[in-house]
Amino acid sequence: MPRTRTVLLVAMVAAIAGASASLFFEPRVAQRLAGTAAGQRLLDAALKAKADPPPAGVIVGERGRIVPAMRVRDLDGRAVALPAAWAGRTTLVNVWATWCAPCLKEMPELQAFAHEQASNGTQVVGIALDDDTAVRAFLQAHAIGYPSLVDTPGPADAGVRLGNPAGVLPYSVLVAPDGRLLKTRIGPFNDAADIAAWAATN
């Protein structure tokens, strides 16, 4: 009997992972799956299994390890060294683009969370895989005040280096004050309470 249960469990996990890899199955099922830690791990494993290997020399971030060193631009074109720029404070990094509807939908909630955390809590940083001009216009039009960086989308972009080789957006990570990648989130948050709950549990 235990062996039968194990076989069934493995079959279920394989079926869920296979379905999640495409992200085109029934939206409510996808949302429930993405809303759990176990579901996120399945999504992560399935997407990584289907992703193209990164270019030589590009390190893909992994949970529990220090985020790979990289440089991205701020909106003034200055290079920002990561994760060094986040040292000493827990940071929620949200990777997005102006053409990504779910990204745009969650940004007011990220702004509300950032405002609630103020200067002492978790800092929120956006990294847009997009054109600088489009990003600047969107942020101004929607009063998004947390820091925003920009990177050129591609097989070695900041999202890949933060553990997302499949390039699914939106994608968020929680980075510890010492630069370790604590957890990842594939897909959008539901609201500010969802963000706070996710950021509070490592």
Disulfide bonds with the S-S distance in Angstrom:
Cys100-Cys103 2.22
